[in-house]
Amino acid sequence: KTLSIKKITHIKKIVIIKKGILEKKSPLLHYITREVVIDSTPKLDYINPNTHQIKGSIYLTKSCSADPCDECVFFLNTPKRRFKFKDTSKRAFVWVKTINDTIKMYS
């Protein structure tokens, strides 16, 4: 008799942790409105809210960190670049905590 071994594959469900509308500082010194989504991949996507096109993704690794500037502005630091975001609803500290907690939990 031959025993058959079934291969079990685990499908990892991607969970959206936080999303909202922020202003992202462009290299051309002005702000662009973006929908920002943090998920359990873990990564942060910034999306054009009008066309729903993903304009960029930042993978949240252990070498990344977020820090607040004030109640509206925060920075997301990666090994290659520092991104600047503005939250007009003055919840920058919530975004910073969510990003840093996501990095600790998933990477």
C-alpha positions as CSV (number, residue, x, y, z in Angstrom):
1,K,0.0,0.0,0.0
2,T,1.1,3.5,-0.7
3,L,0.3,6.4,1.6
4,S,-0.6,9.6,0.0
5,I,0.3,12.8,1.8
6,K,-1.9,15.7,1.1
7,K,-0.1,19.0,0.8
8,I,-1.8,21.6,3.0
9,T,-1.4,25.2,1.9
10,H,-2.2,28.0,4.2
11,I,-3.9,31.0,2.6
12,K,-2.8,34.1,4.4
13,K,-5.6,36.6,4.6
14,I,-4.6,40.2,4.1
15,V,-6.2,42.5,6.7
16,I,-6.6,46.3,6.2
17,I,-5.3,47.8,9.4
18,K,-6.0,51.5,8.7
19,K,-7.0,53.7,5.8
20,G,-7.7,57.3,5.3
21,I,-7.1,60.4,3.2
22,L,-3.8,62.1,3.7
23,E,-1.7,64.7,1.9
24,K,1.7,63.3,0.7
25,K,4.6,65.6,0.1
26,S,5.8,65.3,-3.5
27,P,9.4,65.8,-4.5
28,L,8.2,68.9,-6.3
29,L,7.6,70.6,-2.9
30,H,3.8,70.5,-3.0
31,Y,1.3,68.1,-1.4
32,I,-0.8,65.6,-3.3
33,T,-4.0,64.1,-1.8
34,R,-3.7,60.3,-1.5
35,E,-5.8,57.6,0.0
36,V,-3.4,55.7,2.3
37,V,-4.0,52.0,3.2
38,I,-1.9,50.1,5.7
39,D,-2.3,46.3,5.5
40,S,-1.0,43.2,7.2
41,T,1.4,42.4,4.3
42,P,2.8,44.7,5.9
43,K,2.9,47.6,3.6
44,L,1.5,51.1,3.1
45,D,0.0,51.9,-0.3
46,Y,-0.8,55.4,-1.4
47,I,-3.6,55.6,-4.0
48,N,-5.0,58.4,-6.2
49,P,-8.5,58.8,-4.7
50,N,-10.0,59.9,-8.0
51,T,-8.7,57.1,-10.3
52,H,-8.1,54.4,-7.6
53,Q,-4.6,53.8,-9.1
54,I,-1.9,52.7,-6.7
55,K,0.8,55.4,-7.0
56,G,3.3,53.7,-4.7
57,S,3.9,51.1,-2.0
58,I,6.2,51.2,1.0
59,Y,7.0,47.9,2.6
60,L,7.0,48.2,6.3
61,T,10.2,46.3,7.4
62,K,12.1,46.5,10.7
63,S,14.4,49.1,9.1
64,C,11.4,51.5,8.7
65,S,9.9,53.8,11.4
66,A,7.4,56.6,11.7
67,D,7.8,59.7,13.8
68,P,5.5,62.7,14.3
69,C,6.5,66.3,13.5
70,D,3.3,67.8,15.0
71,E,-0.3,66.9,15.3
72,C,-0.8,67.2,11.5
73,V,2.5,66.1,10.0
74,F,4.5,62.8,10.3
75,F,7.4,61.2,8.6
76,L,7.8,57.6,7.4
77,N,11.5,56.7,7.3
78,T,12.8,53.9,5.0
79,P,16.4,53.0,4.4
80,K,16.3,54.9,1.1
81,R,13.9,57.8,1.6
82,R,11.9,59.9,4.1
83,F,8.3,60.3,3.2
84,K,6.3,63.3,4.6
85,F,2.5,63.0,5.2
86,K,0.0,65.6,6.4
87,D,-3.3,64.7,8.1
88,T,-5.6,67.7,8.0
89,S,-7.8,66.1,10.7
90,K,-4.8,66.4,13.1
91,R,-4.4,62.7,13.8
92,A,-0.7,62.3,12.9
93,F,0.1,60.6,16.2
94,V,-2.5,57.9,15.5
95,W,-0.9,57.2,12.1
96,V,2.6,57.1,13.7
97,K,1.4,54.6,16.4
98,T,-0.4,52.4,13.8
99,I,2.6,52.3,11.5
100,N,5.1,51.5,14.3
101,D,2.8,48.9,15.8
102,T,2.3,47.3,12.4
103,I,6.1,47.1,11.9
104,K,6.5,45.4,15.3
105,M,3.6,43.0,14.8
106,Y,4.1,41.8,11.2
107,S,7.8,42.2,10.3
